[in-house]
Amino acid sequence: MKESTAGLPLGRKICPDCRIVKAAAEFSRNAAQPDGLQFYCKECFSIRAAATYRRKRARLGKTVRERLDVPVGFKRCAGCREVKPRGEWHRNRTSRDGLVVYCKECRKRLGREQHLKRTFGLTEAQLTAMIDEQGGLCAICRTDKPIHTDHDHVTGEVRGVLCGPCNMGLGQFRDDQRRLNAAIAYLRGDEETLDIPPYVRVVNMVRANIEVDLDCLHRRSA
């Protein structure tokens, strides 16, 4: 078998970094070298280039994220920095690996944070502080867990954090204090405290009298 000038078989070369004899295909081409191949193998050259890049960035006062060996079928999230299976990502046809940058859990969290900021002008920390001030309970019933951020639909000012039933109740009553007061009076059975216009009271009285008269006539005819 023919040997190269380095005492190795033709088509083989040793890398001075890893000290492994490899095929010529494992080295990049370099016309400036006597054998036409790069001095270091592709793998070692890549490691050296990455180290040089980090040193250059460090001199500029910048940091570089360390590359991790991610198993096949997994991906590292740019948000939580965790390595998760590919099933934990939404698809993105325009990206190189066909997946979005953040995992599903981080995308959900970011979506909530953006919604809070865009709709209520709150951060997650501010919302948490508001719930803590309420004792971790609904601002109205003080019983259930607060999960809905309530705000004035006219001014946009955040009023508190409510449970589901209380939030739906305000919505059904259209944030109308008159309706709410009337509902309280209704539950108490105190009709005199109802905020009913006088003409409505008169109409109700007339209707009641007519119904009584009709009932009497019906009994007499029977």
C-alpha positions in Angstrom: 0.0 0.0 0.0 1.3 3.4 -1.0 2.1 5.8 1.8 2.0 9.6 2.0 4.9 11.8 2.9 3.8 11.6 6.5 4.0 7.9 6.6 0.3 7.4 6.3 -1.7 5.6 3.6 -2.7 7.7 0.7 -6.1 9.4 1.2 -5.5 9.5 5.0 -4.3 12.3 7.3 -3.8 12.8 11.0 -5.3 15.8 12.7 -2.8 17.5 15.1 -5.6 18.4 17.6 -7.5 15.2 18.1 -4.5 13.0 17.0 -6.9 10.7 15.0 -6.0 9.4 11.5 -8.9 10.3 9.3 -9.9 10.1 5.6 -9.2 13.1 3.4 -12.9 13.8 3.2 -12.8 14.7 6.9 -10.6 17.7 6.1 -11.7 20.8 4.2 -9.8 21.8 1.1 -7.0 24.4 1.4 -5.0 25.1 -1.8 -2.3 26.8 0.3 -1.3 23.5 2.0 1.1 21.0 0.3 -1.5 18.2 0.4 -4.4 20.6 -0.6 -6.2 19.9 2.7 -6.9 22.0 5.8 -4.4 21.5 8.6 -7.1 20.5 11.1 -10.0 18.1 10.5 -13.4 19.7 10.0 -14.6 18.9 13.6 -11.5 20.3 15.3 -11.4 23.3 12.9 -15.0 24.1 13.9 -14.2 24.0 17.6 -11.2 26.3 17.0 -13.2 28.7 15.0 -15.9 28.8 17.7 -13.3 29.5 20.4 -11.7 32.3 18.3 -15.2 33.8 17.8 -15.9 33.8 21.6 -12.5 35.4 22.4 -13.2 38.1 19.8 -16.6 38.8 21.3 -15.2 38.8 24.8 -12.7 41.5 23.8 -15.6 43.6 22.6 -17.4 43.1 25.9 -20.1 40.9 24.5 -21.2 37.4 25.5 -21.8 34.4 23.4 -24.2 31.6 24.2 -22.5 28.3 24.6 -23.6 25.6 22.1 -25.0 22.5 23.7 -25.1 19.0 22.3 -28.9 18.5 21.8 -30.0 14.9 21.1 -31.7 14.0 17.9 -35.4 14.7 18.2 -35.0 17.4 20.8 -34.6 21.2 20.9 -33.4 23.8 23.4 -35.9 26.6 24.1 -34.7 30.1 23.9 -37.0 31.1 26.7 -36.7 28.6 29.6 -33.3 27.2 28.3 -34.6 23.7 28.7 -34.0 20.8 26.2 -37.3 19.3 25.3 -38.7 16.9 22.7 -39.8 18.4 19.4 -43.4 17.7 20.2 -43.2 20.5 22.8 -42.9 23.1 19.9 -45.4 24.5 17.4 -44.4 24.2 13.8 -43.0 27.0 11.7 -42.3 26.3 8.0 -40.1 29.3 7.5 -37.5 28.3 10.2 -34.5 26.1 9.5 -35.7 23.2 11.7 -39.4 23.7 11.0 -40.2 24.8 14.6 -40.7 28.1 16.4 -38.1 29.5 18.7 -40.0 29.1 22.0 -41.6 25.9 23.4 -45.4 25.7 23.8 -45.2 26.5 27.5 -43.1 29.6 27.0 -45.2 30.8 24.1 -48.3 30.5 26.4 -46.6 32.5 29.1 -45.4 35.2 26.7 -48.8 35.4 25.1 -50.4 36.0 28.6 -47.7 38.7 29.4 -48.4 40.5 26.1 -52.1 40.3 26.6 -51.8 41.8 30.1 -49.6 44.6 28.9 -51.6 45.4 25.7 -55.1 45.2 27.3 -54.5 46.4 30.9 -51.1 48.0 30.9 -49.9 45.5 33.6 -46.9 43.3 34.0 -47.1 39.8 35.5 -45.4 41.1 38.7 -48.0 43.9 39.0 -50.9 41.5 38.6 -49.4 39.1 41.2 -49.0 42.0 43.6 -52.6 43.0 43.1 -53.8 39.5 43.8 -51.6 39.4 47.0 -53.2 42.6 48.2 -56.6 40.9 47.8 -55.4 38.0 50.0 -55.3 35.7 47.1 -59.1 35.8 46.8 -61.7 37.3 44.5 -62.1 41.1 45.1 -65.9 40.7 45.4 -66.8 37.4 47.0 -63.5 36.9 48.9 -64.0 33.2 48.5 -63.0 31.9 45.1 -59.7 32.1 43.3 -59.2 35.3 41.2 -58.5 34.5 37.6 -60.1 37.4 35.6 -58.7 40.9 35.5 -61.6 43.4 35.8 -61.4 46.9 34.4 -63.7 49.9 33.9 -64.9 49.7 30.3 -65.1 53.5 30.1 -61.8 54.6 31.6 -59.9 51.4 31.1 -58.7 51.5 34.7 -58.1 48.1 36.4 -60.3 47.6 39.4 -59.3 44.2 40.7 -59.1 40.5 39.9 -62.2 38.4 40.1 -63.3 34.8 40.1 -65.3 33.5 37.1 -68.9 33.8 38.6 -68.3 37.4 39.9 -66.7 38.5 36.7 -69.6 37.1 34.7 -72.1 38.6 37.1 -70.8 42.1 36.5 -70.9 41.5 32.8 -74.5 40.4 32.9 -75.5 43.5 34.9 -73.5 45.6 32.4 -71.5 47.3 35.3 -74.8 49.2 36.1 -75.0 50.1 39.8 -78.7 50.8 39.4 -79.3 47.2 38.2 -77.1 45.8 41.0 -78.9 47.8 43.7 -82.2 46.7 42.3 -81.0 43.1 42.4 -80.0 43.5 46.0 -83.4 44.9 46.9 -85.1 42.2 44.9 -83.3 39.5 46.9 -84.3 41.2 50.1 -87.9 41.4 49.0 -87.9 45.2 49.7 -89.7 46.6 46.7 -89.8 50.1 48.1 -86.0 50.4 47.8 -86.0 49.4 44.2 -84.8 52.2 41.9 -88.0 52.1 39.7 -89.2 55.2 38.0 -92.6 56.5 39.3 -94.4 56.0 36.0 -93.3 52.3 36.0 -94.8 51.9 39.5 -98.1 53.4 38.3 -98.2 51.1 35.3 -97.5 48.1 37.5 -100.3 49.1 40.0 -102.8 49.5 37.1 -101.9 46.1 35.7 -102.2 44.5 39.1 -105.7 46.1 39.6 -106.8 45.0 36.1 -105.7 41.4 36.8 -107.7 41.4 40.0 -110.8 42.7 38.3 -110.6 40.2 35.5 -110.1 37.4 38.0 -113.3 38.5 39.9 -115.3 38.7 36.7 -114.1 35.2 35.7 -115.2 33.8 39.1 -118.6 35.4 38.9 -119.2 34.1 35.3 -118.2 30.7 36.4 
